[in-house]
Amino acid sequence: MSGQMDGNLNIEKHEYTVFEDNEHLKRVKKKKSVPPIKKITKKRVRKTVRKKRVLQDTLFTITCYAALSIALLVLLFILGTVVEKGLKGMSWTLFFENLPAIGMSGGGIKNAIIGSVLVSGIAIIIATPIGVLAATYLTEFPEKGVVQSVVRFLNDILLSVPSIIIGLFIFALVVKTTGTYSVVAGILALLMIAVPMIVRTSEDVMKSLPPNLREAAVSLGVKRHTITFAIIYRSARKGIITGAILALARIAGETAPLLFTMLSNQFASYSLFKPMANLPVVMYQYAMSPYENSQNLAWAAALVVTVAILGVNLIVRGVFNRKPKKIK
Amino acid sequence: MDKLGTELAMRVKNLNFYYGERQALFDVNVEFKKHHVTAIIGHSGSGKSTLLRVLNRIYELYPEQSAKGEVNYKGENIISKHYHDVEKLRMKVGMVFQKPTPFPMSIYNNIAFALKNNERLSGQKMKERVKKALKQSALWDEVKDTLKKGGSELSGGQQQRLCMARTLAMEPDILLLDEPTSALDPVSTQQIEELILQLKEKYTIILVTHNLKQAERVADTVIFMKDGHIKEMNEKREFFDNPRSKSLKAYLAHI
């Protein structure tokens, strides 16, 4: 009923306005050549609006491309330098011979590669379960609200601590008390960098799973820990592994924490309780030397680290992108 | 107590529900008859799904949610703090959600997963149970050759029937269906509705739906909820032909 009345009112109003505009109507009827004013204005408005939008669009696109090219240029410049200078230091002996004394020619970086792989590998193998379990605590136990916020906050702080401070901390805690630089101290320092990263990424992934997934499993009478292992970890697997690989890439290139904890070793030592050669510190030491031979070796080491990290990233992407997951 | 166990599957008494401070259900009293399809309708936010989520204590996953009152199932108040066998309750009171949620595993394991956890079955017995569940949910013919495929590779309607099969494999008493067809196309919806009609021979079904026509098609009893109250509950024909409360009349008139 009320709807009908509204309609009537509208019609009356409409007619009223049309009659009020009589002058214009008469003019249009007499001179047929005069195009209706309404149309012109609409067109004009459309044109100006369009112009503005096209301008905005162009400006924004240009800005985006500019930002992108700045980022890409920097990256290309870095990569170019590393490749160019690193190739100079490349030789067949690089991977098969141990470090030469600083200033000496020849030799390779075999012990440094082994040291880096060993220390980063052990660190990431220990860090991943710790990080994932901590993330599980943060996401799967909603009844522990306050403790969780505290843990999350501390983890975020740890995440943003400069790595040199972590190095100094382990230096004071481990190196000072044991009286020697050692691989163990290096692993501990790298753990302190990797664990918070893995906690963060795993927590994000596990939190982003649809709540329905948990609810559906719970409503089948399945126990919480079984759900966590069989469903939550399985669904989050991809993200968790990606996070761990990112952490690996990060710690593989860390210099500052190793400088204070593991140092380096001219000789091929594979004891966990002694200093060991590793790529980042070798780069630092050899690049600082005044000898061109040693500097070239440092560049070669830089190239090896860069290619290795890039390779790991590409492999991970390749492996996980093979099977595109259906997301609904 | 008298009718519970024979005629009634569940009885809700003076149920109040809270999301933190906000109260979502107010003194809800309702009885669910055995081997009946009871449909719950009402506006969004009227407390339909909330009521459903109390019946298998799924709300417990969220510490800020709490329920007070009595939900009597087999002579026990399942929402009391002293009721401990919640896992067993959830096996007997199964739930299917609005969005299909296949687990990240094969079709076969989607069904076997919960079975393995709750019962010790031999390989042969397990296969039979999985097959039976898939047949019950009218999915067997479509997937019998592809049981090893991932559950998420099925179409939306098939996924929802897989979720049904998963729940049926537990051999529950009561099925809680929370808008099970709202994400599905008309053909899949029809399949699920036919399924509901078949299943009511064996199970007690409580169905939340936004679709009045659906309630008309499958329900025996219909409940109308508004703002956390049960406004009206009646046998289906009576419910739609002679709505008594003002709010229900208004609700039906709008659609």
Interface residues (C-beta under 8 A of the other chain):
Chain A: P142 E143 G145 P210 N212 L213 R214 E215 A216 A217 V218 S219 L220 G221 V222 K223 T226 A230 I231 R234 S235 K325 K326 K328
Chain B: N56 I58 L61 Y62 P63 E87 K88 L89 R90 M91 G94 M95 F97 Q98 K99 T101 F103 P104 M105 F113 A114 N117 N118 S152 E153 G156 C163 R166 T167 M170 L176
